[in-house]
Amino acid sequence: MTTIPNVTAGADVLESWGDAVANEVNRRQGVVLAADVSKSASSWSDITGLTAAVLNGRAYGFKACLVWEASSTSGGIRIGFDGPTANLKAMVRYTGETSETAFVNEWHTAYDTASGVATVDAASTPRIVLLEGRIVPTADGTFALRYYRNTTGSATVQKGSWLEVIADA
């Protein structure tokens, strides 16, 4: 994190101050899903809009909160990651398999390895997935959240779900 000094009253703002502000602001990328995305296929695909550019050699922390629902109690969702070759460590917590307050926790160290929840306690009822982790890419590229419809029906990630990525200094 860059320390940005305060500007005292009457003092000129130096170019270095503006650069420090811009550098700190540019470390953060935040995106919010503008519309629901749904799928009825059991295959991995990016959640359109929940992506961030990443650079080789930088370290990034990330957090996300996804609101999801399944069209059938016989269906569920998996949430994974995609991007350039990288060292990935992430914790993913799902609600909804047996109740809105029961959690399924997963540890991720690779792309597209989620098991997710196979069923949901209530059809067409919003549930939550929380994601936190770190990625250190070994190539430039796009880091993406992905999803997979588990078992039957359709899985929907709802509008307003979000991703925040923070780069090292």
C-alpha positions in Angstrom: 0.0 0.0 0.0 1.2 3.5 -0.9 1.0 6.0 1.9 -0.5 9.2 0.5 0.4 12.3 2.5 -2.1 14.9 3.4 -1.9 18.2 1.5 -1.7 21.1 3.9 -3.8 24.2 3.4 -2.2 26.7 1.0 0.5 24.2 -0.2 0.9 23.3 -3.8 -0.1 19.8 -4.8 2.9 18.1 -6.3 2.8 15.8 -9.3 4.1 13.0 -7.0 1.0 13.4 -4.8 -1.3 12.9 -7.8 0.8 9.9 -8.9 0.6 8.4 -5.5 -3.2 8.8 -5.5 -3.5 7.3 -9.0 -1.3 4.3 -8.2 -3.3 3.5 -5.1 -6.6 3.8 -6.9 -5.4 1.6 -9.8 -4.4 -1.3 -7.5 -8.1 -2.1 -7.1 -10.5 -3.5 -9.6 -14.1 -4.0 -8.7 -16.9 -5.3 -10.9 -20.6 -5.9 -10.2 -22.7 -8.2 -12.4 -25.1 -6.0 -14.4 -27.5 -8.8 -15.3 -28.4 -12.3 -14.3 -26.5 -15.1 -16.1 -27.9 -18.6 -16.3 -27.0 -21.9 -17.8 -28.5 -25.3 -18.2 -25.3 -27.1 -19.3 -23.0 -29.1 -17.1 -19.8 -27.4 -18.3 -17.5 -24.6 -17.1 -17.9 -21.1 -18.5 -16.8 -17.7 -17.3 -19.4 -15.6 -15.5 -19.5 -12.8 -18.0 -18.6 -9.5 -16.3 -16.8 -11.0 -13.2 -13.2 -10.8 -14.6 -10.1 -8.7 -13.9 -6.8 -8.1 -15.7 -3.8 -9.5 -14.0 0.0 -9.2 -14.6 2.8 -11.6 -14.4 4.7 -11.5 -11.1 2.2 -9.4 -9.2 0.3 -10.8 -6.2 -3.4 -10.2 -6.0 -5.9 -10.7 -3.2 -9.5 -11.2 -4.2 -13.0 -11.4 -2.7 -16.3 -12.1 -4.2 -19.9 -12.5 -3.2 -22.3 -14.3 -5.6 -26.0 -14.7 -5.2 -27.2 -17.8 -7.0 -30.2 -19.9 -7.3 -31.1 -23.3 -8.9 -34.4 -23.9 -10.8 -34.8 -27.3 -9.1 -34.0 -28.8 -5.7 -32.2 -31.6 -7.7 -29.7 -29.0 -9.1 -26.9 -27.0 -7.7 -23.8 -24.9 -8.7 -20.0 -25.1 -8.7 -17.9 -21.9 -8.7 -14.4 -22.0 -10.0 -11.6 -19.8 -11.4 -9.8 -19.4 -14.7 -6.9 -17.3 -15.9 -3.3 -17.3 -16.9 -0.9 -19.9 -15.3 -0.7 -19.0 -11.7 -0.3 -20.0 -8.1 -3.9 -19.9 -6.7 -5.1 -20.4 -3.2 -8.8 -19.8 -2.5 -11.6 -20.7 0.0 -15.1 -21.0 -1.4 -18.1 -21.2 0.9 -21.6 -22.2 -0.4 -24.9 -21.9 1.3 -28.0 -23.7 0.3 -27.3 -27.4 0.0 -29.3 -28.4 3.1 -30.4 -25.0 4.3 -29.8 -21.3 3.9 -27.4 -21.3 6.9 -25.6 -24.6 6.2 -22.1 -24.1 4.6 -20.1 -26.3 2.2 -16.5 -25.2 2.3 -13.9 -25.9 -0.5 -10.2 -25.2 -0.8 -8.9 -24.5 -4.3 -5.3 -24.6 -5.6 -6.2 -25.1 -9.3 -8.7 -23.9 -11.9 -12.0 -25.7 -12.5 -11.8 -28.1 -9.6 -14.9 -27.2 -7.6 -17.4 -29.8 -6.4 -19.9 -27.2 -5.3 -23.4 -28.1 -4.1 -25.2 -30.9 -5.9 -28.7 -30.0 -4.7 -30.3 -27.0 -3.1 -32.7 -26.9 -0.2 -35.3 -24.7 -2.0 -35.8 -24.1 -5.7 -35.7 -20.6 -7.2 -34.5 -19.2 -3.8 -31.4 -17.0 -3.6 -28.4 -18.5 -1.8 -24.8 -17.2 -1.4 -21.3 -18.2 -2.4 -18.4 -16.3 -0.7 -14.9 -16.5 -2.2 -11.6 -15.3 -0.9 -8.1 -15.9 -2.0 -4.8 -15.0 -3.6 -3.5 -15.4 -7.1 0.1 -14.9 -8.3 0.1 -15.1 -12.1 3.2 -16.3 -14.1 1.8 -14.7 -17.3 -0.4 -11.7 -18.1 -4.0 -12.4 -18.7 -7.6 -12.3 -17.4 -8.6 -13.7 -14.0 -12.2 -14.9 -14.2 -14.9 -16.4 -11.9 -16.5 -19.4 -13.5 -19.6 -21.5 -12.9 -20.9 -24.9 -13.7 -24.5 -26.2 -13.4 -24.5 -29.3 -11.1 -26.9 -32.1 -11.8 -30.3 -30.9 -13.3 -32.2 -27.8 -14.1 -30.5 -24.4 -14.5 -28.2 -22.4 -12.3 -28.3 -18.6 -12.2 -25.8 -16.1 -10.8 -27.8 -13.0 -10.0 -27.3 -9.3 -10.9 -25.5 -7.5 -8.1 -23.0 -10.3 -7.5 -19.5 -8.8 -7.3 -15.7 -9.4 -7.5 -13.0 -7.2 -6.1 -9.3 -7.8 -6.9 -6.5 -5.9 -5.1 -2.9 -5.9 -6.5 0.3 -5.7 -4.4 1.9 -2.3 -4.2 
